[in-house]
Amino acid sequence: MNTCFKKASQSDKIVYFEPNQEDCSDCPLFGKLPDYHEFTKRIQFSNKIYGLFSASIPVTLVKDPLEQELFVRIAEDLGQALY
């Protein structure tokens, strides 16, 4: 399990950090889209964890609060749908 997934599985927040060789070398998305970074969020509902949700986001939108809110809502909807 890569670093993003480990951190996301232990948090109910979006996990994001600058991609780097040390933390991201085992990620299947690392280096595929250089102008994109990844968000990862735990999928859960009613204290049950179903998995993780990741998406590649353009670098220009990564710190946009609206994009982050949308990503969180999608993850929450997925958790509710799987409940």
N, C-alpha and C positions, 0 to 999 in steps of 0.2 A: 504494500500500500504506500503510495507516495505521500509526501509531506502535506500537501493541501488536503488530501482525503483524511489523513490522521488528525489534522487540526479541526477540520469540519465535523468529523464524527464526534468530537468532544465539545462542540460549541453549538449554540442555536443561532449564531450569527453568520453572516456571509464571511467566507474566508477568501482573502485576496492578498497577495503580496507580489512584489516585482519578480518576474521569472528570472531564475539564475541557475547556473550549471549545478551548483551544490545541492539545492533543494528540489530542482525540477527535472533532473536528468532522467528519472524513471517515469516521468509523465508522458503518456502517449500524445499529448497536445503540445509538448514543449518544442519550440522552434518551427512548428508547422505554419503558423501565421504570425510573422514578426511584428505586425502592427496591432496585434490583439493580445489581451491578457485574459485570464480565466477567473470566473467567480465560481465558488463551490459552496453549497449549502446543504445541510442535513435535511432530509425529508422525514417529517415526523408528524404525528397527530395523536393527541390524547396520551402523551408520554410513551408512545410506541414509535421506534425508529424503523423506517422502511428502507433507507438507503441514502445515497448522496446524489445531488443534482449539480452538474457543472455546465457552464456555457462559456464560449469565447466571446469576449466583448471588445469592441474597438477601444484602443488606448484612450482616445479622447472622451469616452463615455464612462470609464471605470469609476471615476470619483463623483459622477453625477448622482445626487440623492434620488432623483426620480427613477433612474435605471436600477439603482439598488433596491428601491421599494418595489418596483415591478418584479424583479428577480425573486425577492422574498415572497411576494404574493403568489407567484407561480409555484414556488416550492411548497408553500402552505396549501395551495389548492391540490397539488399532487398528493400531499400527505392525507388530506381529507378524502380525496377520491379513493385512496388505497385502504382507508379505514373500514 
